[in-house]
Amino acid sequence: MLEIDGFEGQVLENEPLSNHCTWKIGGTAKYIVFPNDEKELELILDFAIKNNILWYVIGNGSNILFPDEGIDGIVIKMNRGFKNKCCISYKNREDVVVYLSAGLLVSEALSFLIKMELEGLEFISGIPGCIGGLLKMNAGAFGKEIGNFVEWVNIYNPCAGTITLKKEDLKFSYRKLELSEDFVILGGAFLLKKGDKEKIKSKIEEYQKIRKERQPLGLASCGSVFKNPKEGPAGKIIEELGLKGFQVGGARISDIHANFIVNTGNATAKDVLTLIELIKQKVWLKRGINLEEEVVKIGIKKSIKARVI
Ligand SMILES: Cc1cc2nc3c(=O)[nH]c(=O)nc-3n(C[C@H](O)[C@H](O)[C@H](O)COP(=O)(O)OP(=O)(O)OC[C@H]3O[C@@H](n4cnc5c(N)ncnc54)[C@H](O)[C@@H]3O)c2cc1C
């Protein structure tokens, strides 16, 4: 068992990674740890580095593919600790800077914003991630991206300690915040506006309704697998090639939204990777478009060879 002086967060040993991602796929992790705060995060990282153990940071696991072989290392899950939220400053009667810690789930962050009557981030409703994951992925929906609201981000790095990066030092692009893999996001400050509680709530409900209509929410997935290329929505391109419903093992291209690969029950990472490769090859051959994955592969090294369909 992993024993680190001063670490009081939960430690799971030989834990199925499928319990820790929305795709419900993956072998076992040697350790999954849940630091309660910055001090515990520091203890874990010091331990991993001193003992030459591989470590990975995740939020709620809603945009991750884990390997079937599992991970011989430490997966640091930032979704239980790091839940602070507060209003930092009222710039004027309208504009408010709000700090949200990395471990807050979208639903928790939005409940706070509704209570404080602050508008701007309603578009993230229904994204099943944590604030840290949303920042790292520059999550977006309905034409908006979280990076556009950021004032600064707090980060922990084993060499530099805790640092604050202001918006002018941050490079957000489509579904990406450029940040080295050994930087852990602790939280971010967002510039929002004073709004009307009922209007904020109804916007959130409207976005959730649209999601229910357009996405296969009842089945395990990672949301959109591919980024939208400049030629148009990846889902539309995949659908036009007649691929909806195509299946490899337990992984199936959703009948509702062709950019979603759903786990029909027993999908493996290999099934998903093979399906991803087949889609990429077909889209390249038929449309000359190079689809790029949005989903993050953690601990997956091998490339998959697939024969085009
Ligand atoms: C049904 C469904 C709908 C979705 N809809 C959308 C959508 O509309 N828009 C959208 O953008 N995405 C969407 N997603 C994808 C996903 O929810 C987002 O990418 C989300 O931002 C991931 O957050 P997470 O906490 O789950 O991160 P994880 O999946 O756990 O991690 C994602 C990446 O962020 C890194 N990371 C996580 N936390 C930290 C941290 N604290 N510090 C440093 N790195 C960190 C991980 O290492 C990994 O690289 C959807 C997913 C599902 C399943």
The ligand as an SDF file (V2000), in Angstrom:
LIG
                    3D

 53 58  0  0  0  0  0  0  0  0999 V2000
  -21.6640   13.4860  -22.5780 C   0  0  0  0  0  0  0  0  0  0  0  0
  -20.4760   14.3860  -22.7310 C   0  0  0  0  0  0  0  0  0  0  0  0
  -20.6530   15.6630  -23.2470 C   0  0  0  0  0  0  0  0  0  0  0  0
  -19.5450   16.5140  -23.4120 C   0  0  0  0  0  0  0  0  0  0  0  0
  -19.7430   17.7640  -23.9210 N   0  0  0  0  0  0  0  0  0  0  0  0
  -18.6880   18.5970  -24.0760 C   0  0  0  0  0  0  0  0  0  0  0  0
  -18.8570   19.9080  -24.5950 C   0  0  0  0  0  0  0  0  0  0  0  0
  -19.9570   20.3460  -24.9060 O   0  0  0  0  0  0  0  0  0  0  0  0
  -17.7650   20.6820  -24.7650 N   0  0  0  0  0  0  0  0  0  0  0  0
  -16.5150   20.2530  -24.4220 C   0  0  0  0  0  0  0  0  0  0  0  0
  -15.5510   21.0190  -24.5720 O   0  0  0  0  0  0  0  0  0  0  0  0
  -16.3240   19.0210  -23.9260 N   0  0  0  0  0  0  0  0  0  0  0  0
  -17.3690   18.1810  -23.7320 C   0  0  0  0  0  0  0  0  0  0  0  0
  -17.1670   16.9140  -23.2330 N   0  0  0  0  0  0  0  0  0  0  0  0
  -15.7900   16.4430  -22.9370 C   0  0  0  0  0  0  0  0  0  0  0  0
  -15.3230   16.6940  -21.4870 C   0  0  0  0  0  0  0  0  0  0  0  0
  -16.4120   16.7240  -20.5830 O   0  0  0  0  0  0  0  0  0  0  0  0
  -14.5440   18.0120  -21.3870 C   0  0  0  0  0  0  0  0  0  0  0  0
  -13.3620   17.9420  -22.1670 O   0  0  0  0  0  0  0  0  0  0  0  0
  -14.1310   18.3790  -19.9470 C   0  0  0  0  0  0  0  0  0  0  0  0
  -13.5180   19.6390  -19.9930 O   0  0  0  0  0  0  0  0  0  0  0  0
  -13.1640   17.3710  -19.3160 C   0  0  0  0  0  0  0  0  0  0  0  0
  -13.1150   17.6450  -17.9330 O   0  0  0  0  0  0  0  0  0  0  0  0
  -12.6460   16.5170  -16.9010 P   0  0  0  0  0  0  0  0  0  0  0  0
  -12.5650   17.1370  -15.5470 O   0  0  0  0  0  0  0  0  0  0  0  0
  -13.5090   15.3360  -17.0090 O   0  0  0  0  0  0  0  0  0  0  0  0
  -11.1900   16.2360  -17.4420 O   0  0  0  0  0  0  0  0  0  0  0  0
  -10.5160   14.8120  -17.6870 P   0  0  0  0  0  0  0  0  0  0  0  0
  -11.2820   14.1000  -18.7530 O   0  0  0  0  0  0  0  0  0  0  0  0
  -10.3190   14.1120  -16.4120 O   0  0  0  0  0  0  0  0  0  0  0  0
   -9.0970   15.2580  -18.2830 O   0  0  0  0  0  0  0  0  0  0  0  0
   -9.0180   15.8750  -19.5380 C   0  0  0  0  0  0  0  0  0  0  0  0
   -7.6030   16.4570  -19.7040 C   0  0  0  0  0  0  0  0  0  0  0  0
   -7.3960   17.4860  -18.7610 O   0  0  0  0  0  0  0  0  0  0  0  0
   -6.2830   17.1770  -17.9130 C   0  0  0  0  0  0  0  0  0  0  0  0
   -6.6430   17.6460  -16.5710 N   0  0  0  0  0  0  0  0  0  0  0  0
   -7.7840   17.4150  -15.8900 C   0  0  0  0  0  0  0  0  0  0  0  0
   -7.7570   18.0810  -14.7080 N   0  0  0  0  0  0  0  0  0  0  0  0
   -6.5570   18.7130  -14.6540 C   0  0  0  0  0  0  0  0  0  0  0  0
   -5.9280   19.5610  -13.7010 C   0  0  0  0  0  0  0  0  0  0  0  0
   -6.5100   19.9060  -12.5390 N   0  0  0  0  0  0  0  0  0  0  0  0
   -4.6790   20.0430  -13.9820 N   0  0  0  0  0  0  0  0  0  0  0  0
   -4.0530   19.7230  -15.1510 C   0  0  0  0  0  0  0  0  0  0  0  0
   -4.6000   18.9400  -16.0840 N   0  0  0  0  0  0  0  0  0  0  0  0
   -5.8460   18.4470  -15.8490 C   0  0  0  0  0  0  0  0  0  0  0  0
   -6.0920   15.6660  -18.0030 C   0  0  0  0  0  0  0  0  0  0  0  0
   -4.7450   15.3130  -17.7690 O   0  0  0  0  0  0  0  0  0  0  0  0
   -6.4850   15.4280  -19.4590 C   0  0  0  0  0  0  0  0  0  0  0  0
   -5.4100   15.7760  -20.2940 O   0  0  0  0  0  0  0  0  0  0  0  0
  -18.2490   16.0650  -23.0450 C   0  0  0  0  0  0  0  0  0  0  0  0
  -18.0820   14.7820  -22.5130 C   0  0  0  0  0  0  0  0  0  0  0  0
  -19.1800   13.9520  -22.3560 C   0  0  0  0  0  0  0  0  0  0  0  0
  -18.9770   12.5740  -21.7860 C   0  0  0  0  0  0  0  0  0  0  0  0
  1  2  1  0
  2  3  1  0
  2 52  2  0
  3  4  2  0
  4  5  1  0
  4 50  1  0
  5  6  2  0
  6  7  1  0
  6 13  1  0
  7  8  2  0
  7  9  1  0
  9 10  1  0
 10 11  2  0
 10 12  1  0
 12 13  2  0
 13 14  1  0
 14 15  1  0
 14 50  1  0
 15 16  1  0
 16 17  1  0
 16 18  1  0
 18 19  1  0
 18 20  1  0
 20 21  1  0
 20 22  1  0
 22 23  1  0
 23 24  1  0
 24 25  2  0
 24 26  1  0
 24 27  1  0
 27 28  1  0
 28 29  2  0
 28 30  1  0
 28 31  1  0
 31 32  1  0
 32 33  1  0
 33 34  1  0
 33 48  1  0
 34 35  1  0
 35 36  1  0
 35 46  1  0
 36 37  1  0
 36 45  1  0
 37 38  2  0
 38 39  1  0
 39 40  1  0
 39 45  2  0
 40 41  1  0
 40 42  2  0
 42 43  1  0
 43 44  2  0
 44 45  1  0
 46 47  1  0
 46 48  1  0
 48 49  1  0
 50 51  2  0
 51 52  1  0
 52 53  1  0
M  END
$$$$
